[in-house]
């Protein structure tokens, strides 16, 4: 399994403009569910902390393999989402990793054993 996490800061001069952008981003990624082979889980969250150093939006996904993540990156539905969101973001950060059992929570260990 590969976990793929992306965080963005959204363009906007007011909290309302940023909120509208975040909702648009959320709806775009929601449209990928069921279209990307090997995509196991997709969540989009908006920051609730309000701290200055926080990102506005986070995408959390799980893929069955690195190959599935690579396919997603080139999938036409994902390419459309990237194009739609290109002008919306002011910054983007990404981390991809294979989870380790060293620090997994009990629920993650139970899910892996199932």
MARROFI-438770 format. One record per residue (C-alpha): x negated, y, z negated; residue in one letter. Coordinates in pm, whole numbers, plus 50000, padded with zeros to 5 digits. Layout:
N
> c1;c2;c3;r
> X;Y;Z;a
...
//
This chain:
114
> c1;c2;c3;r
> 50000;50000;50000;x
> 49893;50358;50071;x
> 50028;50661;49889;x
> 50037;50984;50090;x
> 50093;51310;49902;x
> 50114;51650;50069;x
> 50170;51985;49899;x
> 50255;52314;50064;x
> 50290;52678;49983;x
> 50583;52825;50173;x
> 50592;53158;50355;x
> 50829;53412;50202;x
> 50828;53746;50027;x
> 51105;53663;49780;x
> 51191;53356;49572;x
> 51508;53319;49782;x
> 51309;53312;50108;x
> 51072;53052;49964;x
> 51366;52847;49838;x
> 51530;52852;50182;x
> 51202;52741;50339;x
> 51165;52461;50086;x
> 51518;52338;50157;x
> 51448;52343;50531;x
> 51129;52143;50475;x
> 51321;51896;50260;x
> 51589;51845;50525;x
> 51328;51795;50798;x
> 51149;51521;50608;x
> 51477;51364;50499;x
> 51548;51308;50866;x
> 51250;51071;50887;x
> 51401;50814;50652;x
> 51473;50495;50846;x
> 51284;50612;51155;x
> 50922;50541;51058;x
> 50815;50175;51049;x
> 50632;50085;50728;x
> 50755;50390;50533;x
> 50862;50245;50199;x
> 50945;50556;49996;x
> 50985;50927;50069;x
> 51050;51199;49811;x
> 51039;51576;49848;x
> 51026;51793;49537;x
> 51014;52165;49474;x
> 50806;52318;49198;x
> 50989;52394;48874;x
> 50689;52513;48673;x
> 50672;52861;48820;x
> 50301;52889;48738;x
> 50089;53093;48976;x
> 49857;52808;49075;x
> 50137;52562;49162;x
> 50231;52465;49516;x
> 50590;52526;49624;x
> 50678;52183;49765;x
> 50541;51830;49741;x
> 50597;51528;49967;x
> 50538;51190;49806;x
> 50542;50886;50033;x
> 50442;50523;50013;x
> 50348;50319;50319;x
> 50301;49945;50341;x
> 49950;49994;50486;x
> 49700;50243;50622;x
> 49807;50132;50968;x
> 50170;50227;50891;x
> 50054;50573;50775;x
> 49850;50610;51094;x
> 50157;50518;51303;x
> 50363;50775;51112;x
> 50110;51048;51188;x
> 50162;50992;51562;x
> 50534;50909;51555;x
> 50745;51146;51772;x
> 50989;51218;51486;x
> 50699;51319;51258;x
> 50542;51527;51536;x
> 50872;51722;51564;x
> 50873;51785;51188;x
> 50513;51911;51197;x
> 50598;52147;51483;x
> 50912;52277;51306;x
> 50719;52344;50985;x
> 50398;52491;51128;x
> 50507;52853;51086;x
> 50675;52787;50752;x
> 50365;52704;50548;x
> 50084;52925;50427;x
> 49873;52642;50280;x
> 49869;52262;50295;x
> 49691;52006;50075;x
> 49683;51631;50121;x
> 49568;51318;49940;x
> 49593;50960;50070;x
> 49492;50673;49845;x
> 49533;50305;49776;x
> 49671;50270;49423;x
> 49456;50103;49162;x
> 49588;49882;48885;x
> 49339;50044;48647;x
> 49578;50323;48549;x
> 49912;50202;48681;x
> 50214;50248;48461;x
> 50405;49949;48333;x
> 50686;50004;48585;x
> 50438;50016;48876;x
> 50280;49691;48757;x
> 50624;49528;48732;x
> 50716;49651;49080;x
> 50390;49513;49222;x
> 50453;49175;49060;x
> 50802;49145;49212;x
//
